[in-house]
Amino acid sequence: MHTTGPHAILYAHANSTAELDAQHAAVTAYCQDRGLDLVTEFHDVGDRRHGLDMLLHAATDPAVSYVITPHWSPDHLTSSEVLSIQEILAHYGVWLVGFTTQDETDGATA
């Protein structure tokens, strides 16, 4: 998906590829609804962190405005790591947007 809106990066973390597919669909719909240009995506399965490392490198690009993730913060990160990531993104002027999909809440509403 490429629009003329602000650039966004998808970050997904899950325990299976099926979960990643569902998260990708949710973030794609989120971006389309808000006119964001989803330019790339990174993901990790289980305790892997390669996607997160690549995301932090990509976020240094001044064209990137948002990191969109349906699940923040990933369970495999410590609270110190989460805070550090949030500070790095803020340093580069990148907004971290996290949301929970209906499936992840088992139908509960806020």
WOHUMO-V124403 format. One record per residue. N is the residue number from 0. PHI is phi in whole degrees, -180 to 180 (* if undefined). PSI is psi as a letter, one per 40 degrees, with the letter a starting at -180 (999 if undefined). D_CENTER is the distance of its C-alpha to the mean C-alpha in Angstrom with 2 decimals. Layout:
n->N phi->PHI psi->PSI d_center->D_CENTER
n->N phi->PHI psi->PSI d_center->D_CENTER
This chain:
n->0 phi->* psi->h d_center->15.71
n->1 phi->-133 psi->h d_center->17.06
n->2 phi->-116 psi->a d_center->18.28
n->3 phi->-104 psi->e d_center->19.69
n->4 phi->-80 psi->a d_center->17.15
n->5 phi->-57 psi->i d_center->14.90
n->6 phi->-79 psi->h d_center->12.60
n->7 phi->-130 psi->i d_center->8.85
n->8 phi->-118 psi->h d_center->6.50
n->9 phi->-91 psi->h d_center->4.17
n->10 phi->-126 psi->h d_center->2.98
n->11 phi->-126 psi->i d_center->5.36
n->12 phi->-133 psi->h d_center->8.27
n->13 phi->-153 psi->i d_center->11.52
n->14 phi->-101 psi->e d_center->15.26
n->15 phi->-152 psi->i d_center->16.18
n->16 phi->-69 psi->d d_center->15.52
n->17 phi->-63 psi->d d_center->16.41
n->18 phi->-64 psi->d d_center->13.56
n->19 phi->-61 psi->d d_center->11.16
n->20 phi->-60 psi->d d_center->13.14
n->21 phi->-65 psi->d d_center->12.90
n->22 phi->-66 psi->d d_center->9.14
n->23 phi->-59 psi->d d_center->9.34
n->24 phi->-62 psi->d d_center->12.15
n->25 phi->-65 psi->d d_center->10.70
n->26 phi->-69 psi->d d_center->7.89
n->27 phi->-59 psi->d d_center->10.78
n->28 phi->-64 psi->d d_center->13.14
n->29 phi->-58 psi->d d_center->11.26
n->30 phi->-65 psi->d d_center->11.19
n->31 phi->-61 psi->d d_center->14.75
n->32 phi->-63 psi->d d_center->15.98
n->33 phi->-109 psi->e d_center->15.08
n->34 phi->70 psi->f d_center->16.23
n->35 phi->-91 psi->i d_center->13.16
n->36 phi->-94 psi->h d_center->13.49
n->37 phi->-78 psi->h d_center->10.65
n->38 phi->-92 psi->d d_center->12.10
n->39 phi->-164 psi->i d_center->10.39
n->40 phi->-146 psi->i d_center->7.93
n->41 phi->-136 psi->i d_center->7.85
n->42 phi->-150 psi->i d_center->8.35
n->43 phi->-134 psi->i d_center->10.74
n->44 phi->-117 psi->h d_center->13.46
n->45 phi->67 psi->b d_center->15.52
n->46 phi->-90 psi->e d_center->16.09
n->47 phi->-67 psi->i d_center->15.06
n->48 phi->-134 psi->e d_center->13.18
n->49 phi->-61 psi->d d_center->13.77
n->50 phi->-62 psi->d d_center->10.33
n->51 phi->-64 psi->d d_center->9.23
n->52 phi->-62 psi->d d_center->12.49
n->53 phi->-66 psi->d d_center->12.08
n->54 phi->-60 psi->d d_center->8.83
n->55 phi->-63 psi->d d_center->11.03
n->56 phi->-68 psi->d d_center->13.81
n->57 phi->-65 psi->d d_center->12.29
n->58 phi->-69 psi->e d_center->11.30
n->59 phi->-76 psi->e d_center->15.07
n->60 phi->-69 psi->h d_center->15.83
n->61 phi->-62 psi->e d_center->17.29
n->62 phi->-77 psi->e d_center->16.27
n->63 phi->-83 psi->h d_center->12.53
n->64 phi->-108 psi->d d_center->12.11
n->65 phi->-139 psi->i d_center->8.55
n->66 phi->-113 psi->h d_center->4.98
n->67 phi->-109 psi->h d_center->3.67
n->68 phi->-142 psi->h d_center->2.64
n->69 phi->-82 psi->e d_center->6.28
n->70 phi->-149 psi->g d_center->7.34
n->71 phi->-127 psi->h d_center->7.66
n->72 phi->-105 psi->i d_center->9.64
n->73 phi->-59 psi->h d_center->10.12
n->74 phi->-63 psi->d d_center->13.85
n->75 phi->-85 psi->e d_center->14.86
n->76 phi->-104 psi->i d_center->14.33
n->77 phi->-79 psi->i d_center->17.18
n->78 phi->-63 psi->d d_center->17.15
n->79 phi->-66 psi->d d_center->18.31
n->80 phi->-66 psi->d d_center->15.49
n->81 phi->-61 psi->d d_center->12.92
n->82 phi->-61 psi->d d_center->15.17
n->83 phi->-61 psi->d d_center->15.56
n->84 phi->-62 psi->d d_center->11.94
n->85 phi->-62 psi->d d_center->11.86
n->86 phi->-68 psi->d d_center->15.22
n->87 phi->-62 psi->d d_center->14.39
n->88 phi->-61 psi->d d_center->11.74
n->89 phi->-62 psi->d d_center->14.40
n->90 phi->-57 psi->d d_center->17.05
n->91 phi->-90 psi->e d_center->15.71
n->92 phi->74 psi->f d_center->15.32
n->93 phi->-103 psi->h d_center->11.56
n->94 phi->-83 psi->h d_center->10.33
n->95 phi->-98 psi->h d_center->7.44
n->96 phi->-116 psi->h d_center->7.11
n->97 phi->-118 psi->i d_center->6.85
n->98 phi->-148 psi->i d_center->9.27
n->99 phi->-112 psi->h d_center->11.39
n->100 phi->-80 psi->i d_center->12.86
n->101 phi->-56 psi->d d_center->16.66
n->102 phi->-61 psi->d d_center->16.93
n->103 phi->-73 psi->e d_center->15.17
n->104 phi->-104 psi->e d_center->17.72
n->105 phi->55 psi->f d_center->20.67
n->106 phi->89 psi->e d_center->21.70
n->107 phi->-71 psi->i d_center->21.84
n->108 phi->-120 psi->i d_center->21.38
n->109 phi->-90 psi->999 d_center->20.85
